[in-house]
């Protein structure tokens, strides 16, 4: 993710999308993201924060620039690592 300079009113994120059989580990270097998922979890990820999302049996979620970044603009930068989850039988969960 980025680094990306976002102009006021031009923020683009990742609207609702599914994950299954993996864990995502997100780390924000600069800016803020707002997370919301189908399991009822939501929150803001700020610079220096780590989020671990386990999507073994499936989840739909969104990661969008914060309301502040959407209105005021700023810099958004981070990275995400995906860990593939494999069951003992060798199949993805």
Backbone as XML, in Angstrom:
<?xml version="1.0"?>
<chain id="A" units="angstrom">
  <residue number="1" name="UNK">
    <atom name="N" x="0.844" y="-1.168" z="0.000"/>
    <atom name="CA" x="0.000" y="0.000" z="0.000"/>
    <atom name="C" x="0.888" y="1.229" z="0.000"/>
  </residue>
  <residue number="2" name="UNK">
    <atom name="N" x="0.958" y="1.856" z="-1.127"/>
    <atom name="CA" x="1.638" y="3.126" z="-1.212"/>
    <atom name="C" x="3.161" y="3.029" z="-1.135"/>
  </residue>
  <residue number="3" name="UNK">
    <atom name="N" x="3.823" y="4.114" z="-0.750"/>
    <atom name="CA" x="3.201" y="5.313" z="-0.209"/>
    <atom name="C" x="2.410" y="6.052" z="-1.289"/>
  </residue>
  <residue number="4" name="UNK">
    <atom name="N" x="1.277" y="6.559" z="-0.869"/>
    <atom name="CA" x="0.402" y="7.262" z="-1.794"/>
    <atom name="C" x="-0.037" y="8.565" z="-1.167"/>
  </residue>
  <residue number="5" name="UNK">
    <atom name="N" x="0.171" y="9.662" z="-1.914"/>
    <atom name="CA" x="-0.317" y="10.962" z="-1.479"/>
    <atom name="C" x="-1.756" y="11.073" z="-1.977"/>
  </residue>
  <residue number="6" name="UNK">
    <atom name="N" x="-2.673" y="11.294" z="-1.047"/>
    <atom name="CA" x="-4.094" y="11.350" z="-1.371"/>
    <atom name="C" x="-4.555" y="12.802" z="-1.329"/>
  </residue>
  <residue number="7" name="UNK">
    <atom name="N" x="-5.122" y="13.250" z="-2.429"/>
    <atom name="CA" x="-5.683" y="14.607" z="-2.478"/>
    <atom name="C" x="-7.046" y="14.601" z="-1.784"/>
  </residue>
  <residue number="8" name="UNK">
    <atom name="N" x="-7.435" y="15.699" z="-1.155"/>
    <atom name="CA" x="-8.757" y="15.753" z="-0.517"/>
    <atom name="C" x="-9.862" y="15.345" z="-1.501"/>
  </residue>
  <residue number="9" name="UNK">
    <atom name="N" x="-10.724" y="14.435" z="-1.045"/>
    <atom name="CA" x="-11.842" y="13.983" z="-1.869"/>
    <atom name="C" x="-11.501" y="12.903" z="-2.883"/>
  </residue>
  <residue number="10" name="UNK">
    <atom name="N" x="-10.247" y="12.407" z="-2.891"/>
    <atom name="CA" x="-9.835" y="11.421" z="-3.887"/>
    <atom name="C" x="-9.331" y="10.107" z="-3.282"/>
  </residue>
  <residue number="11" name="UNK">
    <atom name="N" x="-9.673" y="9.820" z="-2.046"/>
    <atom name="CA" x="-9.218" y="8.587" z="-1.402"/>
    <atom name="C" x="-9.952" y="7.384" z="-1.983"/>
  </residue>
  <residue number="12" name="UNK">
    <atom name="N" x="-9.197" y="6.330" z="-2.274"/>
    <atom name="CA" x="-9.763" y="5.077" z="-2.772"/>
    <atom name="C" x="-9.212" y="3.957" z="-1.900"/>
  </residue>
  <residue number="13" name="UNK">
    <atom name="N" x="-10.071" y="3.076" z="-1.465"/>
    <atom name="CA" x="-9.637" y="1.959" z="-0.633"/>
    <atom name="C" x="-10.044" y="0.643" z="-1.253"/>
  </residue>
  <residue number="14" name="UNK">
    <atom name="N" x="-10.287" y="-0.330" z="-0.412"/>
    <atom name="CA" x="-10.723" y="-1.658" z="-0.842"/>
    <atom name="C" x="-12.100" y="-1.916" z="-0.239"/>
  </residue>
  <residue number="15" name="UNK">
    <atom name="N" x="-13.174" y="-1.602" z="-1.004"/>
    <atom name="CA" x="-14.513" y="-1.836" z="-0.479"/>
    <atom name="C" x="-14.746" y="-3.333" z="-0.238"/>
  </residue>
  <residue number="16" name="UNK">
    <atom name="N" x="-15.912" y="-3.693" z="0.248"/>
    <atom name="CA" x="-16.221" y="-5.073" z="0.613"/>
    <atom name="C" x="-15.655" y="-6.085" z="-0.385"/>
  </residue>
  <residue number="17" name="UNK">
    <atom name="N" x="-14.867" y="-7.031" z="0.163"/>
    <atom name="CA" x="-14.300" y="-8.120" z="-0.631"/>
    <atom name="C" x="-14.055" y="-9.309" z="0.289"/>
  </residue>
  <residue number="18" name="UNK">
    <atom name="N" x="-14.089" y="-10.542" z="-0.260"/>
    <atom name="CA" x="-13.968" y="-11.735" z="0.580"/>
    <atom name="C" x="-12.530" y="-12.225" z="0.738"/>
  </residue>
  <residue number="19" name="UNK">
    <atom name="N" x="-12.311" y="-12.936" z="1.833"/>
    <atom name="CA" x="-11.088" y="-13.716" z="2.063"/>
    <atom name="C" x="-11.525" y="-15.049" z="2.646"/>
  </residue>
  <residue number="20" name="UNK">
    <atom name="N" x="-10.806" y="-16.129" z="2.313"/>
    <atom name="CA" x="-11.100" y="-17.444" z="2.872"/>
    <atom name="C" x="-9.818" y="-18.267" z="2.843"/>
  </residue>
  <residue number="21" name="UNK">
    <atom name="N" x="-9.594" y="-19.032" z="3.917"/>
    <atom name="CA" x="-8.440" y="-19.922" z="3.952"/>
    <atom name="C" x="-7.109" y="-19.222" z="4.134"/>
  </residue>
  <residue number="22" name="UNK">
    <atom name="N" x="-7.119" y="-18.022" z="4.697"/>
    <atom name="CA" x="-5.875" y="-17.294" z="4.906"/>
    <atom name="C" x="-6.002" y="-16.342" z="6.090"/>
  </residue>
  <residue number="23" name="UNK">
    <atom name="N" x="-4.864" y="-15.921" z="6.558"/>
    <atom name="CA" x="-4.786" y="-14.878" z="7.565"/>
    <atom name="C" x="-4.062" y="-13.712" z="6.920"/>
  </residue>
  <residue number="24" name="UNK">
    <atom name="N" x="-4.559" y="-12.507" z="7.144"/>
    <atom name="CA" x="-3.857" y="-11.327" z="6.649"/>
    <atom name="C" x="-3.281" y="-10.568" z="7.842"/>
  </residue>
  <residue number="25" name="UNK">
    <atom name="N" x="-2.055" y="-10.124" z="7.684"/>
    <atom name="CA" x="-1.382" y="-9.321" z="8.697"/>
    <atom name="C" x="-1.066" y="-7.988" z="8.042"/>
  </residue>
  <residue number="26" name="UNK">
    <atom name="N" x="-1.703" y="-6.933" z="8.522"/>
    <atom name="CA" x="-1.531" y="-5.600" z="7.939"/>
    <atom name="C" x="-0.771" y="-4.708" z="8.911"/>
  </residue>
  <residue number="27" name="UNK">
    <atom name="N" x="0.149" y="-3.914" z="8.378"/>
    <atom name="CA" x="0.922" y="-2.969" z="9.184"/>
    <atom name="C" x="0.852" y="-1.607" z="8.508"/>
  </residue>
  <residue number="28" name="UNK">
    <atom name="N" x="0.440" y="-0.607" z="9.248"/>
    <atom name="CA" x="0.301" y="0.744" z="8.707"/>
    <atom name="C" x="1.537" y="1.570" z="9.082"/>
  </residue>
  <residue number="29" name="UNK">
    <atom name="N" x="2.213" y="2.107" z="8.067"/>
    <atom name="CA" x="3.401" y="2.938" z="8.286"/>
    <atom name="C" x="3.035" y="4.409" z="8.429"/>
  </residue>
  <residue number="30" name="UNK">
    <atom name="N" x="2.025" y="4.852" z="7.669"/>
    <atom name="CA" x="1.648" y="6.263" z="7.660"/>
    <atom name="C" x="0.181" y="6.365" z="7.265"/>
  </residue>
  <residue number="31" name="UNK">
    <atom name="N" x="-0.571" y="7.217" z="7.934"/>
    <atom name="CA" x="-1.980" y="7.407" z="7.631"/>
    <atom name="C" x="-2.864" y="6.498" z="8.470"/>
  </residue>
  <residue number="32" name="UNK">
    <atom name="N" x="-4.117" y="6.363" z="8.055"/>
    <atom name="CA" x="-5.068" y="5.528" z="8.789"/>
    <atom name="C" x="-6.005" y="4.815" z="7.820"/>
  </residue>
  <residue number="33" name="UNK">
    <atom name="N" x="-6.373" y="3.590" z="8.183"/>
    <atom name="CA" x="-7.386" y="2.825" z="7.468"/>
    <atom name="C" x="-8.516" y="2.502" z="8.425"/>
  </residue>
  <residue number="34" name="UNK">
    <atom name="N" x="-9.722" y="2.392" z="7.906"/>
    <atom name="CA" x="-10.861" y="1.955" z="8.697"/>
    <atom name="C" x="-11.261" y="0.571" z="8.207"/>
  </residue>
  <residue number="35" name="UNK">
    <atom name="N" x="-11.311" y="-0.376" z="9.138"/>
    <atom name="CA" x="-11.631" y="-1.770" z="8.839"/>
    <atom name="C" x="-13.041" y="-2.083" z="9.324"/>
  </residue>
  <residue number="36" name="UNK">
    <atom name="N" x="-13.776" y="-2.860" z="8.529"/>
    <atom name="CA" x="-15.106" y="-3.329" z="8.918"/>
    <atom name="C" x="-15.294" y="-4.695" z="8.273"/>
  </residue>
  <residue number="37" name="UNK">
    <atom name="N" x="-15.839" y="-5.679" z="9.041"/>
    <atom name="CA" x="-16.021" y="-6.997" z="8.449"/>
    <atom name="C" x="-17.379" y="-7.614" z="8.794"/>
  </residue>
  <residue number="38" name="UNK">
    <atom name="N" x="-17.672" y="-8.720" z="8.110"/>
    <atom name="CA" x="-18.963" y="-9.390" z="8.246"/>
    <atom name="C" x="-19.127" y="-10.115" z="9.577"/>
  </residue>
  <residue number="39" name="UNK">
    <atom name="N" x="-18.061" y="-10.204" z="10.369"/>
    <atom name="CA" x="-18.138" y="-10.806" z="11.703"/>
    <atom name="C" x="-18.506" y="-9.755" z="12.757"/>
  </residue>
  <residue number="40" name="UNK">
    <atom name="N" x="-18.697" y="-8.515" z="12.316"/>
    <atom name="CA" x="-19.096" y="-7.444" z="13.231"/>
    <atom name="C" x="-17.954" y="-6.656" z="13.830"/>
  </residue>
  <residue number="41" name="UNK">
    <atom name="N" x="-16.733" y="-6.894" z="13.371"/>
    <atom name="CA" x="-15.571" y="-6.154" z="13.881"/>
    <atom name="C" x="-15.360" y="-4.897" z="13.057"/>
  </residue>
  <residue number="42" name="UNK">
    <atom name="N" x="-14.972" y="-3.835" z="13.726"/>
    <atom name="CA" x="-14.606" y="-2.619" z="13.014"/>
    <atom name="C" x="-13.660" y="-1.799" z="13.874"/>
  </residue>
  <residue number="43" name="UNK">
    <atom name="N" x="-12.848" y="-0.996" z="13.211"/>
    <atom name="CA" x="-11.920" y="-0.149" z="13.939"/>
    <atom name="C" x="-11.009" y="0.596" z="13.001"/>
  </residue>
  <residue number="44" name="UNK">
    <atom name="N" x="-10.199" y="1.439" z="13.580"/>
    <atom name="CA" x="-9.248" y="2.245" z="12.825"/>
    <atom name="C" x="-7.849" y="1.702" z="13.051"/>
  </residue>
  <residue number="45" name="UNK">
    <atom name="N" x="-7.095" y="1.560" z="11.971"/>
    <atom name="CA" x="-5.690" y="1.177" z="12.030"/>
    <atom name="C" x="-4.874" y="2.423" z="11.752"/>
  </residue>
  <residue number="46" name="UNK">
    <atom name="N" x="-4.055" y="2.831" z="12.692"/>
    <atom name="CA" x="-3.225" y="4.028" z="12.560"/>
    <atom name="C" x="-1.763" y="3.635" z="12.396"/>
  </residue>
  <residue number="47" name="UNK">
    <atom name="N" x="-0.920" y="4.595" z="12.064"/>
    <atom name="CA" x="0.509" y="4.348" z="11.877"/>
    <atom name="C" x="1.090" y="3.625" z="13.085"/>
  </residue>
  <residue number="48" name="UNK">
    <atom name="N" x="1.829" y="2.545" z="12.813"/>
    <atom name="CA" x="2.445" y="1.750" z="13.863"/>
    <atom name="C" x="1.574" y="0.610" z="14.357"/>
  </residue>
  <residue number="49" name="UNK">
    <atom name="N" x="0.362" y="0.517" z="13.894"/>
    <atom name="CA" x="-0.564" y="-0.533" z="14.342"/>
    <atom name="C" x="-0.463" y="-1.750" z="13.432"/>
  </residue>
  <residue number="50" name="UNK">
    <atom name="N" x="-0.727" y="-2.913" z="14.021"/>
    <atom name="CA" x="-0.765" y="-4.180" z="13.299"/>
    <atom name="C" x="-2.154" y="-4.770" z="13.445"/>
  </residue>
  <residue number="51" name="UNK">
    <atom name="N" x="-2.682" y="-5.325" z="12.366"/>
    <atom name="CA" x="-3.956" y="-6.036" z="12.430"/>
    <atom name="C" x="-3.745" y="-7.448" z="11.910"/>
  </residue>
  <residue number="52" name="UNK">
    <atom name="N" x="-4.238" y="-8.421" z="12.689"/>
    <atom name="CA" x="-4.197" y="-9.832" z="12.315"/>
    <atom name="C" x="-5.639" y="-10.245" z="12.074"/>
  </residue>
  <residue number="53" name="UNK">
    <atom name="N" x="-5.995" y="-10.604" z="10.839"/>
    <atom name="CA" x="-7.364" y="-11.003" z="10.524"/>
    <atom name="C" x="-7.358" y="-12.453" z="10.058"/>
  </residue>
  <residue number="54" name="UNK">
    <atom name="N" x="-8.004" y="-13.318" z="10.819"/>
    <atom name="CA" x="-8.102" y="-14.733" z="10.485"/>
    <atom name="C" x="-9.378" y="-14.952" z="9.677"/>
  </residue>
  <residue number="55" name="UNK">
    <atom name="N" x="-9.220" y="-15.364" z="8.430"/>
    <atom name="CA" x="-10.362" y="-15.578" z="7.540"/>
    <atom name="C" x="-10.436" y="-17.045" z="7.130"/>
  </residue>
  <residue number="56" name="UNK">
    <atom name="N" x="-10.247" y="-17.949" z="8.090"/>
    <atom name="CA" x="-10.197" y="-19.375" z="7.787"/>
    <atom name="C" x="-11.438" y="-19.859" z="7.052"/>
  </residue>
  <residue number="57" name="UNK">
    <atom name="N" x="-12.622" y="-19.651" z="7.617"/>
    <atom name="CA" x="-13.845" y="-20.161" z="6.991"/>
    <atom name="C" x="-14.552" y="-19.102" z="6.158"/>
  </residue>
  <residue number="58" name="UNK">
    <atom name="N" x="-13.962" y="-17.944" z="6.032"/>
    <atom name="CA" x="-14.497" y="-16.912" z="5.153"/>
    <atom name="C" x="-14.988" y="-15.684" z="5.898"/>
  </residue>
  <residue number="59" name="UNK">
    <atom name="N" x="-14.678" y="-14.527" z="5.351"/>
    <atom name="CA" x="-15.133" y="-13.248" z="5.892"/>
    <atom name="C" x="-15.147" y="-12.238" z="4.739"/>
  </residue>
  <residue number="60" name="UNK">
    <atom name="N" x="-16.079" y="-11.328" z="4.795"/>
    <atom name="CA" x="-16.117" y="-10.219" z="3.843"/>
    <atom name="C" x="-15.727" y="-8.977" z="4.637"/>
  </residue>
  <residue number="61" name="UNK">
    <atom name="N" x="-14.803" y="-8.200" z="4.103"/>
    <atom name="CA" x="-14.362" y="-7.008" z="4.843"/>
    <atom name="C" x="-14.011" y="-5.887" z="3.895"/>
  </residue>
  <residue number="62" name="UNK">
    <atom name="N" x="-13.853" y="-4.704" z="4.474"/>
    <atom name="CA" x="-13.404" y="-3.540" z="3.711"/>
    <atom name="C" x="-12.283" y="-2.853" z="4.479"/>
  </residue>
  <residue number="63" name="UNK">
    <atom name="N" x="-11.386" y="-2.249" z="3.737"/>
    <atom name="CA" x="-10.304" y="-1.426" z="4.290"/>
    <atom name="C" x="-10.314" y="-0.126" z="3.500"/>
  </residue>
  <residue number="64" name="UNK">
    <atom name="N" x="-10.743" y="0.925" z="4.162"/>
    <atom name="CA" x="-10.905" y="2.208" z="3.495"/>
    <atom name="C" x="-10.069" y="3.274" z="4.204"/>
  </residue>
  <residue number="65" name="UNK">
    <atom name="N" x="-9.546" y="4.253" z="3.453"/>
    <atom name="CA" x="-8.868" y="5.366" z="4.116"/>
    <atom name="C" x="-9.815" y="6.002" z="5.135"/>
  </residue>
  <residue number="66" name="UNK">
    <atom name="N" x="-9.244" y="6.505" z="6.231"/>
    <atom name="CA" x="-10.058" y="7.106" z="7.286"/>
    <atom name="C" x="-10.859" y="8.286" z="6.749"/>
  </residue>
  <residue number="67" name="UNK">
    <atom name="N" x="-11.889" y="8.652" z="7.485"/>
    <atom name="CA" x="-12.707" y="9.815" z="7.101"/>
    <atom name="C" x="-11.836" y="11.061" z="6.985"/>
  </residue>
  <residue number="68" name="UNK">
    <atom name="N" x="-10.839" y="11.188" z="7.887"/>
    <atom name="CA" x="-9.940" y="12.343" z="7.846"/>
    <atom name="C" x="-9.161" y="12.372" z="6.539"/>
  </residue>
  <residue number="69" name="UNK">
    <atom name="N" x="-8.583" y="11.208" z="6.141"/>
    <atom name="CA" x="-7.838" y="11.164" z="4.881"/>
    <atom name="C" x="-8.757" y="11.434" z="3.695"/>
  </residue>
  <residue number="70" name="UNK">
    <atom name="N" x="-10.000" y="10.968" z="3.783"/>
    <atom name="CA" x="-10.932" y="11.187" z="2.689"/>
    <atom name="C" x="-11.256" y="12.669" z="2.517"/>
  </residue>
  <residue number="71" name="UNK">
    <atom name="N" x="-11.391" y="13.393" z="3.614"/>
    <atom name="CA" x="-11.779" y="14.807" z="3.517"/>
    <atom name="C" x="-10.589" y="15.758" z="3.427"/>
  </residue>
  <residue number="72" name="UNK">
    <atom name="N" x="-9.528" y="15.476" z="4.199"/>
    <atom name="CA" x="-8.379" y="16.388" z="4.253"/>
    <atom name="C" x="-7.233" y="15.998" z="3.332"/>
  </residue>
  <residue number="73" name="UNK">
    <atom name="N" x="-7.181" y="14.722" z="2.932"/>
    <atom name="CA" x="-6.045" y="14.230" z="2.168"/>
    <atom name="C" x="-4.883" y="13.905" z="3.097"/>
  </residue>
  <residue number="74" name="UNK">
    <atom name="N" x="-3.793" y="13.409" z="2.537"/>
    <atom name="CA" x="-2.621" y="13.041" z="3.319"/>
    <atom name="C" x="-1.905" y="11.876" z="2.671"/>
  </residue>
  <residue number="75" name="UNK">
    <atom name="N" x="-1.067" y="11.208" z="3.440"/>
    <atom name="CA" x="-0.270" y="10.086" z="2.938"/>
    <atom name="C" x="-0.771" y="8.790" z="3.560"/>
  </residue>
  <residue number="76" name="UNK">
    <atom name="N" x="-0.887" y="7.740" z="2.743"/>
    <atom name="CA" x="-1.242" y="6.410" z="3.212"/>
    <atom name="C" x="-0.167" y="5.439" z="2.747"/>
  </residue>
  <residue number="77" name="UNK">
    <atom name="N" x="0.386" y="4.694" z="3.716"/>
    <atom name="CA" x="1.441" y="3.735" z="3.392"/>
    <atom name="C" x="1.377" y="2.581" z="4.384"/>
  </residue>
  <residue number="78" name="UNK">
    <atom name="N" x="1.547" y="1.383" z="3.896"/>
    <atom name="CA" x="1.581" y="0.203" z="4.750"/>
    <atom name="C" x="1.837" y="-1.031" z="3.913"/>
  </residue>
  <residue number="79" name="UNK">
    <atom name="N" x="1.749" y="-2.191" z="4.537"/>
    <atom name="CA" x="1.894" y="-3.436" z="3.783"/>
    <atom name="C" x="1.039" y="-4.517" z="4.415"/>
  </residue>
  <residue number="80" name="UNK">
    <atom name="N" x="0.788" y="-5.559" z="3.633"/>
    <atom name="CA" x="-0.032" y="-6.670" z="4.103"/>
    <atom name="C" x="0.632" y="-7.969" z="3.674"/>
  </residue>
  <residue number="81" name="UNK">
    <atom name="N" x="0.729" y="-8.897" z="4.623"/>
    <atom name="CA" x="1.256" y="-10.229" z="4.368"/>
    <atom name="C" x="0.094" y="-11.201" z="4.492"/>
  </residue>
  <residue number="82" name="UNK">
    <atom name="N" x="-0.014" y="-12.120" z="3.566"/>
    <atom name="CA" x="-1.073" y="-13.127" z="3.622"/>
    <atom name="C" x="-0.456" y="-14.480" z="3.946"/>
  </residue>
  <residue number="83" name="UNK">
    <atom name="N" x="-1.037" y="-15.145" z="4.945"/>
    <atom name="CA" x="-0.565" y="-16.453" z="5.388"/>
    <atom name="C" x="-1.623" y="-17.470" z="4.985"/>
  </residue>
  <residue number="84" name="UNK">
    <atom name="N" x="-1.260" y="-18.423" z="4.118"/>
    <atom name="CA" x="-2.179" y="-19.451" z="3.671"/>
    <atom name="C" x="-2.373" y="-20.466" z="4.793"/>
  </residue>
  <residue number="85" name="UNK">
    <atom name="N" x="-3.625" y="-20.738" z="5.144"/>
    <atom name="CA" x="-3.943" y="-21.697" z="6.201"/>
    <atom name="C" x="-4.230" y="-23.055" z="5.569"/>
  </residue>
  <residue number="86" name="UNK">
    <atom name="N" x="-3.545" y="-24.085" z="6.037"/>
    <atom name="CA" x="-3.724" y="-25.432" z="5.509"/>
    <atom name="C" x="-4.121" y="-26.350" z="6.654"/>
  </residue>
  <residue number="87" name="UNK">
    <atom name="N" x="-5.165" y="-27.137" z="6.428"/>
    <atom name="CA" x="-5.615" y="-28.073" z="7.449"/>
    <atom name="C" x="-4.659" y="-29.255" z="7.543"/>
  </residue>
  <residue number="88" name="UNK">
    <atom name="N" x="-4.760" y="-30.082" z="8.623"/>
    <atom name="CA" x="-3.868" y="-31.246" z="8.761"/>
    <atom name="C" x="-3.929" y="-32.207" z="7.578"/>
  </residue>
  <residue number="89" name="UNK">
    <atom name="N" x="-5.066" y="-32.257" z="6.870"/>
    <atom name="CA" x="-5.195" y="-33.131" z="5.709"/>
    <atom name="C" x="-4.593" y="-32.550" z="4.443"/>
  </residue>
  <residue number="90" name="UNK">
    <atom name="N" x="-4.058" y="-31.338" z="4.527"/>
    <atom name="CA" x="-3.407" y="-30.719" z="3.380"/>
    <atom name="C" x="-4.318" y="-29.857" z="2.530"/>
  </residue>
  <residue number="91" name="UNK">
    <atom name="N" x="-5.574" y="-29.710" z="2.909"/>
    <atom name="CA" x="-6.519" y="-28.882" z="2.170"/>
    <atom name="C" x="-6.611" y="-27.510" z="2.803"/>
  </residue>
  <residue number="92" name="UNK">
    <atom name="N" x="-6.851" y="-26.502" z="1.979"/>
    <atom name="CA" x="-7.105" y="-25.165" z="2.535"/>
    <atom name="C" x="-8.366" y="-25.217" z="3.371"/>
  </residue>
  <residue number="93" name="UNK">
    <atom name="N" x="-8.376" y="-24.475" z="4.470"/>
    <atom name="CA" x="-9.570" y="-24.456" z="5.321"/>
    <atom name="C" x="-10.597" y="-23.532" z="4.749"/>
  </residue>
</chain>
